[in-house]
Amino acid sequence: MTATRKSRTPRTPRFEQEPVDVSLLAIYLGLHMGGSAIESYRGELEGALIRAGQRADRLGLIRMAMSGMPQAIVPFQRRIPDIHLAASLMDDLGRACFRTDGSAVDAGFFIWVGDEVRYVDDIGDSASRVPEVLDPFSTRSLLRDLSLWTSKPRVEVLDSAEGDLLELIPGTDRFACLKVAPPARKQLADKPQRATVSLLKVGPKPRDGGAPSALQVSRVALGQVTLVRESDSLLMRQIAPEFLMEMHAASLARPSPGHALFLHVDLLDSQFLSPLPDLMQPGASAPGWWAPLRDLSNGLGGSWRTDAPLPRSTAMALMQSAHWMWSNDLSEWAQWAWSLQHQG
């Protein structure tokens, strides 16, 4: 019997090699993930951090930090990726400090305020009371929590006759903005959590001659929902009938070849994306990605919105290996998810 090969929608290598904007925080975290899945991309990740830091380094922080400040009372020591990411984040903040790691006393840091950067040895210097980027303790705690996030986040279909549509399951309780258990304070527990939900259609955009070129992303439904906390999940409730009908209509419509539907949930401090499971089948589920953006920003001390260019294939390699991977461009994020779905 001749084996039947799974058909694939053809894509040109150019698509995966095109440069896309990726958050510097995601690039930095990718360097710490390890594993064979992204090892071959390590040089590209490091190069992106270095180039971004050099572009942002108006005041010579990188040169001073790389020197180790050997004449200082507390010499400076940090890894090269830390130094270059700090240059980008501090320039973006305009007022921040960057501490040495591994010193015997809690002193020795760079402070960047406005148009001045200097190194401080004095442990009692009040200038250290500014936001800190890449605080060694917070950064290590964040990396540990990410490494312990082993269960994939997912969405599951509920019985809409009971008033619930979908259930979002983060697969971890280690991040403040993904905690689903009700807060201890009753007034906070009773406060409804609202989210914006989009249904996206992604597929190849034909060009003249019928060959596929770029991907096309369109929003086919958009609505507001209320999220209700359960023991380990968030339930979607109070869904407008029009939005519910639009989602079901899109789900029931026979998709054109190569196209797929994706669910995007925009919460206050996090973003969720996954393929849309069959809405007519209670219990159907799909794994996705849930980015705890507030926790990533707090843990590294900078904005998740600061980007640097990477080949799309590198961004997709990160996404394939990380439950938390995201893009600040929703259309681009959906394209990565579609591409991973159609690989192999």
ChimeraX attribute file (.defattr): number of C-alpha atoms within 10 A of each C-alpha:
attribute: neighborCount
match mode: 1-to-1
recipient: residues
	/A:1	3
	/A:2	4
	/A:3	5
	/A:4	6
	/A:5	6
	/A:6	6
	/A:7	9
	/A:8	11
	/A:9	13
	/A:10	13
	/A:11	17
	/A:12	11
	/A:13	9
	/A:14	13
	/A:15	15
	/A:16	17
	/A:17	13
	/A:18	12
	/A:19	16
	/A:20	18
	/A:21	18
	/A:22	27
	/A:23	21
	/A:24	25
	/A:25	24
	/A:26	23
	/A:27	26
	/A:28	19
	/A:29	22
	/A:30	23
	/A:31	20
	/A:32	12
	/A:33	17
	/A:34	12
	/A:35	10
	/A:36	9
	/A:37	12
	/A:38	21
	/A:39	14
	/A:40	12
	/A:41	18
	/A:42	16
	/A:43	11
	/A:44	16
	/A:45	26
	/A:46	19
	/A:47	13
	/A:48	22
	/A:49	27
	/A:50	21
	/A:51	16
	/A:52	21
	/A:53	26
	/A:54	17
	/A:55	12
	/A:56	21
	/A:57	19
	/A:58	15
	/A:59	16
	/A:60	14
	/A:61	26
	/A:62	20
	/A:63	13
	/A:64	17
	/A:65	23
	/A:66	15
	/A:67	13
	/A:68	15
	/A:69	16
	/A:70	11
	/A:71	9
	/A:72	12
	/A:73	12
	/A:74	22
	/A:75	19
	/A:76	26
	/A:77	20
	/A:78	16
	/A:79	11
	/A:80	15
	/A:81	18
	/A:82	17
	/A:83	22
	/A:84	26
	/A:85	28
	/A:86	27
	/A:87	27
	/A:88	24
	/A:89	27
	/A:90	27
	/A:91	20
	/A:92	14
	/A:93	17
	/A:94	14
	/A:95	18
	/A:96	25
	/A:97	26
	/A:98	29
	/A:99	23
	/A:100	22
	/A:101	20
	/A:102	11
	/A:103	13
	/A:104	7
	/A:105	10
	/A:106	15
	/A:107	20
	/A:108	24
	/A:109	24
	/A:110	22
	/A:111	24
	/A:112	23
	/A:113	17
	/A:114	13
	/A:115	10
	/A:116	13
	/A:117	19
	/A:118	14
	/A:119	21
	/A:120	20
	/A:121	16
	/A:122	15
	/A:123	14
	/A:124	10
	/A:125	10
	/A:126	8
	/A:127	15
	/A:128	20
	/A:129	10
	/A:130	14
	/A:131	16
	/A:132	24
	/A:133	25
	/A:134	24
	/A:135	19
	/A:136	18
	/A:137	11
	/A:138	16
	/A:139	18
	/A:140	14
	/A:141	13
	/A:142	20
	/A:143	16
	/A:144	12
	/A:145	15
	/A:146	20
	/A:147	12
	/A:148	11
	/A:149	18
	/A:150	12
	/A:151	12
	/A:152	17
	/A:153	23
	/A:154	23
	/A:155	27
	/A:156	21
	/A:157	22
	/A:158	21
	/A:159	14
	/A:160	15
	/A:161	7
	/A:162	8
	/A:163	13
	/A:164	17
	/A:165	20
	/A:166	23
	/A:167	23
	/A:168	24
	/A:169	23
	/A:170	28
	/A:171	18
	/A:172	19
	/A:173	15
	/A:174	16
	/A:175	18
	/A:176	11
	/A:177	17
	/A:178	25
	/A:179	18
	/A:180	22
	/A:181	15
	/A:182	15
	/A:183	13
	/A:184	8
	/A:185	8
	/A:186	9
	/A:187	8
	/A:188	11
	/A:189	14
	/A:190	12
	/A:191	11
	/A:192	12
	/A:193	16
	/A:194	17
	/A:195	17
	/A:196	14
	/A:197	20
	/A:198	20
	/A:199	24
	/A:200	24
	/A:201	24
	/A:202	22
	/A:203	23
	/A:204	21
	/A:205	15
	/A:206	13
	/A:207	10
	/A:208	7
	/A:209	6
	/A:210	8
	/A:211	12
	/A:212	16
	/A:213	16
	/A:214	15
	/A:215	19
	/A:216	16
	/A:217	21
	/A:218	13
	/A:219	14
	/A:220	15
	/A:221	20
	/A:222	16
	/A:223	18
	/A:224	18
	/A:225	20
	/A:226	16
	/A:227	22
	/A:228	22
	/A:229	21
	/A:230	14
	/A:231	10
	/A:232	16
	/A:233	23
	/A:234	22
	/A:235	22
	/A:236	24
	/A:237	19
	/A:238	14
	/A:239	15
	/A:240	11
	/A:241	10
	/A:242	11
	/A:243	19
	/A:244	15
	/A:245	12
	/A:246	16
	/A:247	22
	/A:248	14
	/A:249	13
	/A:250	16
	/A:251	18
	/A:252	12
	/A:253	8
	/A:254	9
	/A:255	13
	/A:256	9
	/A:257	10
	/A:258	15
	/A:259	18
	/A:260	20
	/A:261	24
	/A:262	21
	/A:263	22
	/A:264	24
	/A:265	20
	/A:266	15
	/A:267	17
	/A:268	13
	/A:269	13
	/A:270	18
	/A:271	22
	/A:272	23
	/A:273	28
	/A:274	22
	/A:275	24
	/A:276	24
	/A:277	22
	/A:278	16
	/A:279	20
	/A:280	14
	/A:281	12
	/A:282	15
	/A:283	15
	/A:284	15
	/A:285	21
	/A:286	16
	/A:287	19
	/A:288	25
	/A:289	24
	/A:290	26
	/A:291	23
	/A:292	22
	/A:293	23
	/A:294	18
	/A:295	18
	/A:296	25
	/A:297	17
	/A:298	18
	/A:299	21
	/A:300	26
	/A:301	24
	/A:302	25
	/A:303	18
	/A:304	21
	/A:305	16
	/A:306	17
	/A:307	21
	/A:308	19
	/A:309	20
	/A:310	20
	/A:311	19
	/A:312	20
	/A:313	21
	/A:314	22
	/A:315	28
	/A:316	21
	/A:317	19
	/A:318	22
	/A:319	23
	/A:320	17
	/A:321	16
	/A:322	22
	/A:323	23
	/A:324	23
	/A:325	28
	/A:326	30
	/A:327	22
	/A:328	15
	/A:329	12
	/A:330	15
	/A:331	17
	/A:332	19
	/A:333	19
	/A:334	29
	/A:335	22
	/A:336	21
	/A:337	22
	/A:338	23
	/A:339	19
	/A:340	15
	/A:341	12
	/A:342	15
	/A:343	10
	/A:344	8
